[in-house]
């Protein structure tokens, strides 16, 4: 199994919007071959990132998703928010870092 974790740092004013985006997500990732499940974790301590953990059958399935129309569909609202902030000359309301892992014990 392969796990991708997206570490999301949100500005304080954007946290409720971020959570709303996931509560009303398109579920496009759910249609992808090799996708197993996704969890969205809210930090319990101030200053820590949200974690988006997606489980995949293998790395190839994850990489195919990152290049798919489903990836764009699933992220379009967040991308619009980032674009609007850039257009307004503001800092982005969130930043994102992907890290990937192979499961060695379950």
Phi, psi and omega in degrees: 000152183234137181235133173247131178240125177257118179268117185245118173260122182249141169295150184306318183290346185258350186302316181293323176295316179302312180296323177297319179302319179283326179295334182241031186297157182288340183062026179296325180299329183297339181272355186280134175301135178089351179286136179252304179193167178224143173231140176247120185249126177270135179292145178264353178238138179302139177090353177267158182276156164289150175241130173248110183253121176242135179254137184228157176294326182198168182297323181299321178296317177298313181297323178297321178297318183294344180251011188261164174294331177295324177299312179297319178299317183288339184248000189302321182291319177295319177298321177297320178297318178295318180296319179297319178296318179296316180299324180279355182077021181263162172292152177297143181287346178207155172232156189222138174225123177268138169227146183236153186216150169259136179281125179250346175209143181229000000 
